[in-house]
Amino acid sequence: MASKDTDDGKPEGEEAEVSLDLSQAAVKRMIADAKERGYITYDQLNSVMPPDQVSSEQIEDVMAMLSEMGINIIDDEEVEEGEAPVGELVETSSTSREVAVVGATSETLDRTDDPVRMYLREMGSVELLSREGEIAIAKRIEAGRNTMIAGLCESPLTFQAIIIWRDELLSEDILLRDVIDLEATFGRSLDGEEDIVGAGLEGVDVDASAAPRRAPGAAEPELDADGNPIFAEAEEDDDEDGVSMSLAAMEAALKPQVLASLGEVEVLVNAAGTNAPNRALEVLSLEDYHDMIDANMNGAYYCVQAFLPGMRSRGSGTIVNVVSDAGKQASPKAGPAYVMSKFGLAGLTQAINAEERARGVRASALFPGDIDTPLLGKRPVVPDAVARSRMMQPEDIAACVLFCVNLPPRVIIEEILVRPR
């Protein structure tokens, strides 16, 4: 009892000091918890700083401090369902200044199985892109698209697919809408520039073809408030037929231009080739071996098989295979895999002439020596500028190709061996 009397007899100033210290400790704890969550509710703020015990100036100071820290003050209704209650801060005893947190559950805010919340929580931690970041990503997307298109253009299977599509379009086995997006292409040139391509629609009323048709003798349809006819459900199905007719009109206009752009392949030049730095038998890997055989010989064969049927059906065509002088004589400089692929390409040229000469198709094999191309960078010892200056240039080989192509059809140049002087 004496002790109690002693406590009751404390001066009011001392009680105010204890209450103030307790409030400051509770505020620190509240701020620490709010930083972890990123927000605090008004009820939690009021429980720590009751308006009847704390001055309005102190409350405003704390709220301003929370705002500077990026901590939002929200209503209890805005707290997401399923999140653990934060708990209340209470004094453990009347004489102690310690503060304890009483929680209603031990679950943490990070524990959830909801994929939407998991995604939103993850995205909330990702910083927004700046203008420079958006531009950088756009450039990467464009570069990736260009790389993809370049890879497709280098694949013989791409050209084979284009030729198959062209033949199927001519035989009407497929529709043009199965190959291209009619709505995206119509109204533009095939090069992507704004150019109305409606020349094939002369005399075709596209709007009329898309309008729903009414059976002969049927009553006039009712009109709505705007004067537009009201059609029944069965007539709405006719709208789909009208749209189909509109697509057919666009296809009729685009098909001749698509076929003209594909054209007829009259000349095929196989000039792709590769090698590897470790090209000698002692160090040649199986992977490098297959890469050279696939690019130098199999790739040319695939292209020949893709375009030869069209040449055969027309009774004309020229195939030029750029081989190498390594296809005439093996040398350590070229390596065994490269030599094998080039001997095979030379044999393919001879086989084409043996089988297709009577059908009007001819083939020529060029055997060039050293050419100043990027392929020199794969040599075990890369030639210097002086050595490159004495080599042939790509335009020299291009002139040889044109010579073979421009000769009259009655002439076949089966082989050309060309070297630097």
Backbone torsions as a table, in degrees:
resi	resn	phi	psi	omega
1	MET	NA	-37.1	179.9
2	ALA	-62.7	-39.6	179.6
3	SER	-64.0	-42.0	-179.9
4	LYS	-63.3	-43.2	179.1
5	ASP	-60.8	-36.2	179.2
6	THR	-64.4	-42.1	-179.7
7	ASP	-65.7	-41.3	-178.3
8	ASP	-66.8	-22.5	-176.8
9	GLY	-89.0	11.4	179.0
10	LYS	-67.0	145.2	178.4
11	PRO	-66.5	153.2	-179.5
12	GLU	-64.5	-32.3	179.7
13	GLY	-64.2	-39.1	179.3
14	GLU	-66.7	-39.4	178.0
15	GLU	-63.2	-39.6	179.4
16	ALA	-64.3	-38.0	178.6
17	GLU	-65.5	-42.1	178.5
18	VAL	-62.3	-44.2	-179.5
19	SER	-62.8	-39.4	179.9
20	LEU	-66.3	-44.2	178.3
21	ASP	-63.5	-41.5	179.1
22	LEU	-61.5	-42.1	179.6
23	SER	-62.9	-41.9	179.3
24	GLN	-64.4	-41.5	177.9
25	ALA	-64.6	-41.7	179.1
26	ALA	-64.7	-38.2	178.8
27	VAL	-63.3	-41.8	179.0
28	LYS	-61.6	-42.8	178.9
29	ARG	-66.3	-39.6	178.7
30	MET	-62.4	-42.5	-179.9
31	ILE	-65.1	-40.4	179.5
32	ALA	-61.7	-44.2	178.5
33	ASP	-66.2	-39.8	-178.9
34	ALA	-65.4	-34.6	177.6
35	LYS	-62.3	-37.3	-179.5
36	GLU	-67.9	-37.4	-177.5
37	ARG	-88.8	-29.8	-175.8
38	GLY	89.5	1.2	179.0
39	TYR	-157.3	169.1	174.5
40	ILE	-150.0	146.3	-179.6
41	THR	-90.7	160.1	177.8
42	TYR	-63.1	-37.1	179.3
43	ASP	-63.7	-40.2	178.6
44	GLN	-66.2	-37.2	178.4
45	LEU	-66.9	-40.5	-179.9
46	ASN	-69.7	-31.8	179.9
47	SER	-69.0	-31.2	179.4
48	VAL	-84.8	-35.8	-178.1
49	MET	-126.2	76.7	-179.9
50	PRO	-58.0	133.1	-178.5
51	PRO	-59.9	-27.3	-178.9
52	ASP	-81.3	-9.1	-179.6
53	GLN	-114.4	-20.2	-177.2
54	VAL	-118.1	140.3	-179.1
55	SER	-70.9	156.6	-179.7
56	SER	-63.7	-32.3	179.0
57	GLU	-63.8	-41.0	178.4
58	GLN	-64.4	-42.0	179.7
59	ILE	-62.9	-42.5	179.6
60	GLU	-65.1	-38.4	178.0
61	ASP	-62.2	-43.1	-179.8
62	VAL	-66.3	-42.2	179.7
63	MET	-64.6	-38.4	176.9
64	ALA	-65.3	-39.5	178.7
65	MET	-64.5	-40.7	177.8
66	LEU	-63.3	-40.8	179.3
67	SER	-63.3	-41.5	178.4
68	GLU	-64.4	-29.8	178.8
69	MET	-81.4	-3.3	-178.9
70	GLY	80.2	20.9	-179.8
71	ILE	-97.3	122.7	-178.9
72	ASN	-85.9	145.8	174.9
73	ILE	-108.3	115.9	-172.9
74	ILE	-125.2	169.0	175.3
75	ASP	-81.5	160.6	179.6
76	ASP	-62.7	-30.4	-177.7
77	GLU	-68.0	-21.3	-177.7
78	GLU	-83.9	-10.0	178.2
79	VAL	-70.2	130.9	-177.6
80	GLU	-63.5	144.1	177.2
81	GLU	-66.6	146.2	177.6
82	GLY	91.0	-10.7	178.7
83	GLU	-80.4	147.0	-176.6
84	ALA	-70.6	137.6	175.0
85	PRO	-59.8	146.7	-174.5
86	VAL	-74.6	-32.0	-178.1
87	GLY	98.8	167.8	-178.0
88	GLU	-115.5	152.1	177.9
89	LEU	-98.7	121.7	-177.5
90	VAL	-130.0	157.2	177.4
91	GLU	-83.9	134.1	-176.7
92	THR	-76.4	-29.9	179.0
93	SER	-155.8	164.6	-177.4
94	SER	-74.4	-21.0	-177.7
95	THR	-103.1	-9.1	-176.9
96	SER	-101.9	150.4	178.0
97	ARG	-100.6	8.9	-179.7
98	GLU	-75.4	151.2	-179.0
99	VAL	-122.7	134.4	179.2
100	ALA	-116.7	147.2	178.1
101	VAL	-102.5	121.4	179.2
102	VAL	-102.4	114.0	-178.9
103	GLY	-106.3	147.3	-179.4
104	ALA	-84.3	-19.4	-179.1
105	THR	-153.6	160.0	-178.3
106	SER	-99.4	3.8	-178.9
107	GLU	-71.6	143.8	179.2
108	THR	-97.9	159.7	-178.3
109	LEU	-68.3	-24.6	-176.2
110	ASP	-78.5	-9.8	-174.6
111	ARG	-95.3	107.5	179.3
112	THR	-154.4	148.3	177.8
113	ASP	-106.9	-1.3	-178.8
114	ASP	-74.7	115.5	-177.6
115	PRO	-63.6	-31.6	-179.7
116	VAL	-66.2	-45.9	179.3
117	ARG	-66.2	-37.7	178.0
118	MET	-62.5	-40.6	179.6
119	TYR	-67.4	-45.9	-179.4
120	LEU	-63.7	-38.6	179.6
121	ARG	-66.3	-38.3	179.0
122	GLU	-68.7	-43.5	-179.8
123	MET	-68.0	-29.0	178.7
124	GLY	-66.0	-22.1	179.5
125	SER	-89.4	-4.6	-179.5
126	VAL	-91.8	132.1	-179.8
127	GLU	-71.8	146.7	177.0
128	LEU	-69.5	148.7	-179.5
129	LEU	-73.3	141.7	171.6
130	SER	-84.1	173.6	178.0
131	ARG	-60.9	-41.1	179.1
132	GLU	-65.2	-37.6	178.3
133	GLY	-65.6	-39.7	177.8
134	GLU	-63.5	-42.1	179.2
135	ILE	-64.3	-41.2	-179.8
136	ALA	-63.2	-42.5	179.5
137	ILE	-66.7	-39.9	178.2
138	ALA	-61.3	-39.9	178.4
139	LYS	-66.7	-37.5	178.6
140	ARG	-66.8	-38.7	178.1
141	ILE	-63.9	-44.0	179.5
142	GLU	-65.0	-40.6	178.5
143	ALA	-64.6	-40.2	177.3
144	GLY	-64.2	-39.0	178.2
145	ARG	-64.4	-43.8	179.5
146	ASN	-64.6	-38.2	177.6
147	THR	-64.7	-40.7	178.5
148	MET	-63.2	-45.2	-179.2
149	ILE	-65.1	-40.3	178.6
150	ALA	-63.4	-39.8	177.6
151	GLY	-64.5	-39.7	178.0
152	LEU	-65.7	-39.0	-179.3
153	CYS	-68.4	-24.6	179.6
154	GLU	-86.2	-9.0	-177.5
155	SER	-89.8	128.5	176.5
156	PRO	-64.9	-25.7	178.9
157	LEU	-65.2	-29.6	177.3
158	THR	-63.8	-46.9	179.9
159	PHE	-66.9	-34.5	177.3
160	GLN	-63.6	-41.6	178.6
161	ALA	-65.3	-39.5	179.4
162	ILE	-63.6	-42.3	179.2
163	ILE	-64.3	-40.6	178.9
164	ILE	-63.4	-43.0	178.4
165	TRP	-61.5	-41.9	-179.1
166	ARG	-62.2	-46.3	-179.8
167	ASP	-63.4	-39.7	-180.0
168	GLU	-70.7	-31.1	174.5
169	LEU	-68.3	-39.8	178.2
170	LEU	-65.3	-40.1	179.9
171	SER	-84.2	-0.5	179.1
172	GLU	60.5	32.1	174.5
173	ASP	-79.4	-25.1	176.7
174	ILE	-131.4	162.5	176.3
175	LEU	-97.1	155.3	180.0
176	LEU	-62.2	-31.9	179.9
177	ARG	-66.9	-15.5	175.7
178	ASP	-78.5	-14.1	-175.8
179	VAL	-108.0	-41.9	-177.5
180	ILE	-128.1	166.0	176.1
181	ASP	-87.8	106.1	-175.2
182	LEU	-61.8	-46.4	-175.6
183	GLU	-65.6	-34.1	179.0
184	ALA	-76.2	-30.0	-176.8
185	THR	-87.2	-34.4	-177.2
186	PHE	-65.7	133.7	-176.5
187	GLY	94.7	-4.3	177.0
188	ARG	-127.6	156.0	171.1
189	SER	-73.8	164.0	-179.0
190	LEU	-70.3	-10.9	175.2
191	ASP	-89.5	0.3	177.2
192	GLY	94.1	-2.2	-179.8
193	GLU	-85.7	155.3	178.5
194	GLU	-66.4	115.2	-178.0
195	ASP	-164.0	110.0	-176.6
196	ILE	-64.9	123.2	-179.2
197	VAL	-108.5	65.1	-178.9
198	GLY	-113.1	18.0	-178.5
199	ALA	-62.2	-30.9	-178.8
200	GLY	-78.7	0.1	-178.4
201	LEU	-103.6	14.6	179.3
202	GLU	-63.4	128.6	-179.5
203	GLY	84.9	-1.9	179.4
204	VAL	-107.3	120.2	178.0
205	ASP	-88.1	98.1	-176.2
206	VAL	-64.5	-41.7	-179.5
207	ASP	-63.7	-39.9	-179.6
208	ALA	-68.6	-36.2	-179.2
209	SER	-68.4	-26.7	179.7
210	ALA	-86.1	-10.4	-178.4
211	ALA	-76.1	144.4	178.8
212	PRO	-67.2	143.4	-178.1
213	ARG	-97.2	148.0	179.2
214	ARG	-114.8	138.5	-178.7
215	ALA	-64.1	146.8	179.1
216	PRO	-59.4	137.5	178.0
217	GLY	83.4	-4.5	-178.8
218	ALA	-75.1	152.4	-179.1
219	ALA	-69.4	155.2	177.0
220	GLU	-64.4	137.4	-179.2
221	PRO	-69.9	154.0	176.4
222	GLU	-68.9	154.6	-179.0
223	LEU	-110.0	144.3	176.1
224	ASP	-84.9	-171.8	-176.1
225	ALA	-62.8	-27.0	-179.7
226	ASP	-91.2	1.6	-179.8
227	GLY	87.2	8.0	178.7
228	ASN	-87.6	141.8	-179.1
229	PRO	-68.2	144.6	177.8
230	ILE	-103.9	118.7	-176.9
231	PHE	-104.6	153.5	176.9
232	ALA	-78.8	175.0	-178.2
233	GLU	-62.5	-37.2	-179.5
234	ALA	-63.5	-36.0	179.6
235	GLU	-74.9	-23.8	175.7
236	GLU	-65.7	-30.8	175.4
237	ASP	-64.2	-31.4	178.2
238	ASP	-66.1	-26.8	177.3
239	ASP	-59.6	-39.5	178.9
240	GLU	-63.4	-38.1	176.7
241	ASP	-64.1	-36.1	178.5
242	GLY	-65.4	-40.9	176.5
243	VAL	-63.0	-40.3	178.4
244	SER	-61.6	-40.6	178.0
245	MET	-64.8	-36.0	178.0
246	SER	-64.5	-41.7	176.1
247	LEU	-63.6	-38.2	178.7
248	ALA	-64.1	-36.6	177.9
249	ALA	-66.7	-41.8	177.1
250	MET	-63.2	-39.5	179.6
251	GLU	-65.0	-37.8	178.9
252	ALA	-64.0	-32.1	179.5
253	ALA	-79.0	-34.4	-174.3
254	LEU	-86.3	-31.4	-171.6
255	LYS	-57.2	-46.7	179.8
256	PRO	-60.7	-36.8	-179.3
257	GLN	-70.9	-36.8	177.6
258	VAL	-64.6	-45.5	-180.0
259	LEU	-65.7	-35.9	178.2
260	ALA	-68.0	-35.7	179.5
261	SER	-69.6	-35.2	176.3
262	LEU	-69.6	-40.1	175.3
263	GLY	62.4	-165.7	179.9
264	GLU	-117.6	129.3	-178.8
265	VAL	-82.4	110.4	-179.1
266	GLU	-99.7	-25.1	-177.5
267	VAL	-131.2	132.0	175.4
268	LEU	-123.2	126.1	178.5
269	VAL	-119.5	115.5	176.1
270	ASN	-96.8	103.7	-175.9
271	ALA	-124.1	1.7	-178.3
272	ALA	-75.4	143.8	178.6
273	GLY	-165.4	159.5	179.3
274	THR	-150.5	167.7	177.5
275	ASN	-151.2	-173.9	-178.6
276	ALA	-139.9	147.9	178.2
277	PRO	-60.5	-44.0	178.9
278	ASN	-89.9	81.9	-170.7
279	ARG	-107.6	-12.1	-180.0
280	ALA	-70.3	156.5	-179.0
281	LEU	-56.7	-33.1	-175.6
282	GLU	-69.5	-28.2	-174.1
283	VAL	-122.6	-1.8	-177.0
284	LEU	-66.8	125.4	178.4
285	SER	-87.4	159.3	179.5
286	LEU	-65.8	-34.7	179.3
287	GLU	-65.1	-46.3	178.1
288	ASP	-64.1	-36.4	178.3
289	TYR	-59.8	-49.6	-179.0
290	HIS	-66.5	-36.0	178.8
291	ASP	-61.5	-42.4	-179.5
292	MET	-70.0	-41.8	178.9
293	ILE	-64.4	-41.7	-178.0
294	ASP	-67.3	-44.0	-176.4
295	ALA	-77.1	-46.2	-171.4
296	ASN	-79.6	-34.2	-175.2
297	MET	-115.1	-53.9	-176.9
298	ASN	-64.5	-38.4	179.0
299	GLY	-59.8	-43.7	177.5
300	ALA	-63.3	-39.7	179.5
301	TYR	-63.3	-42.8	179.5
302	TYR	-61.9	-41.9	179.3
303	CYS	-65.2	-40.1	177.5
304	VAL	-61.5	-44.4	-179.3
305	GLN	-66.7	-26.5	-179.7
306	ALA	-75.6	-38.4	-173.2
307	PHE	-103.2	-18.1	-176.9
308	LEU	-63.0	-39.8	179.8
309	PRO	-57.8	-39.4	177.6
310	GLY	-66.5	-41.1	177.1
311	MET	-63.6	-40.8	-178.9
312	ARG	-64.1	-41.6	-178.4
313	SER	-69.4	-31.2	178.6
314	ARG	-84.7	-19.1	-179.3
315	GLY	80.2	22.2	178.8
316	SER	-159.4	152.7	178.7
317	GLY	158.5	149.6	-179.9
318	THR	-128.1	130.4	177.7
319	ILE	-118.7	124.7	178.7
320	VAL	-117.6	119.8	177.7
321	ASN	-105.5	116.6	176.5
322	VAL	-84.4	106.0	-173.9
323	VAL	-92.0	-111.2	178.5
324	SER	174.7	155.3	175.6
325	ASP	-67.6	-11.7	172.8
326	ALA	-70.0	-15.4	173.7
327	GLY	-81.8	-2.1	175.0
328	LYS	-105.7	-38.5	-176.4
329	GLN	-148.5	126.7	179.7
330	ALA	-69.8	149.2	178.4
331	SER	-151.6	150.5	177.6
332	PRO	-60.5	-25.9	-179.2
333	LYS	-62.7	-34.1	-176.2
334	ALA	-89.2	-37.4	-177.0
335	GLY	92.3	153.1	-173.3
336	PRO	-65.5	-42.6	-177.8
337	ALA	-64.5	-42.2	178.6
338	TYR	-63.9	-42.9	179.6
339	VAL	-63.0	-44.4	179.6
340	MET	-60.6	-44.2	-178.5
341	SER	-64.8	-36.7	-178.2
342	LYS	-75.9	-35.1	173.0
343	PHE	-63.2	-38.7	177.7
344	GLY	-65.3	-39.4	178.2
345	LEU	-65.4	-37.9	175.9
346	ALA	-64.3	-39.8	177.4
347	GLY	-65.2	-36.4	177.0
348	LEU	-62.2	-39.8	178.6
349	THR	-61.5	-44.2	179.1
350	GLN	-64.9	-37.5	-179.3
351	ALA	-67.4	-37.5	178.2
352	ILE	-61.9	-46.6	179.6
353	ASN	-64.6	-36.0	-178.4
354	ALA	-67.4	-35.4	-174.8
355	GLU	-98.3	-32.1	-170.6
356	GLU	-109.0	-2.3	-179.2
357	ARG	-56.9	-43.0	-177.9
358	ALA	-68.7	-18.4	-179.6
359	ARG	-95.5	7.3	176.2
360	GLY	90.7	8.8	-179.8
361	VAL	-105.4	133.7	-179.2
362	ARG	-126.7	155.7	-178.4
363	ALA	-137.2	141.4	178.9
364	SER	-127.0	143.7	178.7
365	ALA	-116.2	123.1	176.1
366	LEU	-100.4	133.3	179.2
367	PHE	-117.2	79.4	-178.5
368	PRO	-83.2	153.6	172.5
369	GLY	-85.0	-143.3	-176.0
370	ASP	-66.6	129.4	177.4
371	ILE	-123.5	138.9	179.7
372	ASP	-78.2	88.7	179.6
373	THR	-131.9	167.4	177.8
374	PRO	-59.9	-17.2	179.2
375	LEU	-62.9	-21.8	178.4
376	LEU	-64.2	-22.5	179.2
377	GLY	-67.7	-12.4	178.6
378	LYS	-95.8	2.8	177.7
379	ARG	-72.2	151.4	177.3
380	PRO	-56.9	-37.5	174.3
381	VAL	-122.9	110.2	-175.9
382	VAL	-72.7	128.7	179.7
383	PRO	-63.5	147.7	178.6
384	ASP	-84.6	-179.3	-175.9
385	ALA	-63.5	-35.3	-179.6
386	VAL	-66.1	-43.9	178.9
387	ALA	-65.5	-38.9	179.2
388	ARG	-65.3	-34.3	-178.1
389	SER	-65.4	-22.6	-179.9
390	ARG	-90.2	-6.2	-179.0
391	MET	-85.3	167.7	173.8
392	MET	-73.3	157.8	178.4
393	GLN	-105.5	158.0	-178.8
394	PRO	-56.0	-35.2	-179.5
395	GLU	-66.2	-23.9	175.9
396	ASP	-65.9	-41.3	179.2
397	ILE	-71.6	-35.7	177.4
398	ALA	-60.6	-37.1	178.2
399	ALA	-64.7	-37.7	177.2
400	CYS	-65.2	-39.5	178.8
401	VAL	-62.5	-46.7	179.7
402	LEU	-62.4	-34.6	177.7
403	PHE	-61.1	-43.5	179.1
404	CYS	-67.6	-36.4	-175.6
405	VAL	-75.1	-38.0	-171.9
406	ASN	-84.0	-6.0	176.3
407	LEU	-68.3	153.1	179.5
408	PRO	-58.0	152.1	-178.5
409	PRO	-57.8	-21.0	-178.6
410	ARG	-76.0	-7.3	-175.2
411	VAL	-112.0	136.2	173.8
412	ILE	-125.7	121.6	170.9
413	ILE	-96.6	103.6	-173.1
414	GLU	-74.9	-36.8	-177.9
415	GLU	-145.1	143.1	172.8
416	ILE	-135.4	122.0	175.0
417	LEU	-105.0	117.0	-176.1
418	VAL	-131.8	133.0	-177.7
419	ARG	-137.9	160.5	175.0
420	PRO	-64.1	150.5	-179.2
421	ARG	-82.1	NA	NA
